[in-house]
Amino acid sequence: MFFYLSVFILIIFLIYTNALTDAPNAISTVVGTKVLKFKNAAFISAIFNLIRNNCYEHF
């Protein structure tokens, strides 16, 4: 039982840390390839993060 609980906690931790690095990776990709300026990329990322947070509150 301890093994399954440990694996479950490890999976939740990995999902959480992966979600923390998604936005910076997306911003650095579009800024590095010069598709968007940093200010525009950060603004778009902030808008979508707000939308995502509002959607998760309802479920």
N, C-alpha and C positions, 0 to 999 in steps of 0.2 A: 504494500500500500504506500509506503514511504517513497518507493521508487517512482510510482505513478504520479504522486503529488509533486515530487521534485521535477519530473519531466514537464508536468503541466505548468509549474511556476516558471521554469526555464523558457518554455514556449511563449508564455505571456510576456516575459521580459524581452525576448527577442522581437516579438511583434511590436512592442512599445518602442524599443530603440530603433527599429527599422522605420517606424512612422516618424520619428523625430528627425531622421536624416533625409526624408523624401523631399521636403520643401527646399532645403539648401542645395541639394543635388539638382533639382529642377531649375532653380534660379541660376546656378553656376553654369549649367549646360547652355541655356539660352543666352546668357551674357557672354560666355566664352566663345560661342560661335557667332556672336554679334548679330543675333536675330533680334534681340531687344536690348535696350539700355537697362542698366541696373534698376533705376527708379521705376520703370514700367514693369519689369519682371517682378520686383518686390511688391508693387501695388496689386498686380494680378494674382500673385500668390496669396497675399493677405485677403483679398476678396474671396478666393476659393476656400481658404482656411476658415473664414467666417461661415460660409455656406455649409462646409462640411461639419463644423461644430454645431450649427443649428440643426442640421439633419440628424446628428447622433443624439441630440437631446430628446427627440421625439420617439426614439426607438428603445 
